[in-house]
Amino acid sequence: MKKFTYLLLFALMLNGCDDGDLTVDQIDFESVNSQSCTLNENLIYKLKNQEALLLQLVENAGIIEDDSTYKYNIEPGGKGNYRVVYRAYDGTVATDNICGTIPPSTPKVSEEWLATSGVINITSKQKTSAPAQDGSTKIEGYNHSINFTNITFLLPSGKEQTYPTYPFGNLSSTLSIPASLVFATPETAYKCDDQNRVYNFTTSFFIMIDNISPDLLKNEVTPLGSPRRQLVGTTTNRVVYRTVKESTGSFSRAYFCNGTSFPSTPGIDLDFTADSGVEGQSGIIEVVTEEVAGVFYHTITLKAVKMRKGNSSFSLPTNFLLGKIS
């Protein structure tokens, strides 16, 4: 990623050396769609014939996939981490002129305006699926609306041009969170006795009840139709959903029962925590205990649980079987 950032910085510092015929007195890209480079998602751009409007953001600190509004200041002089540049060319400009590892030699930049102050505003909204038949929902992606406020451009003539508000445009991402909720052993869950930790998993994700209340797992048969119930909490009965970070390994049973902390590998990508439960409504842990040949088995179901990370959320199935432990 660094080499593309260096290329971008080099490109943004280039000055046009040819005079083109295009004369510009206002930046107008209102009818043009926003795009981003495949190799550098931190560079967002709009193209129109012989013109380009470029927005450079910081990796993992610009377009953030969460339901909120983020503001970034353009540093004085326009040479900081967050940059906005307008360019005119002496010919038709294309994506390769913006995103190519080795940009084409033509067209050449004929005019460049550098934003020297202002605020970049990015409002991100979660796209949520309609509830499935089992009551579950998914995060399908995010819509990102980008606009500038009080942005000032320095023109080649040395003059400045300020826009109190300037709508840059919209970007949309496509996701599927959670990608799957099918465990490797759907009927069988696992328990770490020392940590009161119950979990089920695949190599790529897990759902865990951390610090589960011992009262839920008493070795006493529950009457028919009368399971034990407690609410999901923030310390006791804390429910988490985590996925593995790509190329860092995979989850196994050896990962879970190593004291209060977890091993550093594999790395964690997504980390969601369940909302606290509401009596009779949501966030309920339900346990049915039976005895077979002197062994007690506890079937654990999560009911109406919503998982959250920041302002983003999805719902587990209304009756979600974590599994059975003994």
Helices and strands as residue ranges (DSSP letters): H 2-13, E 35-36, E 43-48, E 51-56, E 68-73, G 76-78, E 83-89, H 95-99, E 109-128, E 139-154, E 160-177, E 190-192, E 197-201, E 205-210, G 214-217, E 228-231, E 238-244, G 253-255, E 268-274, E 284-292, E 295-303, E 306-309, E 312-315, E 319-325
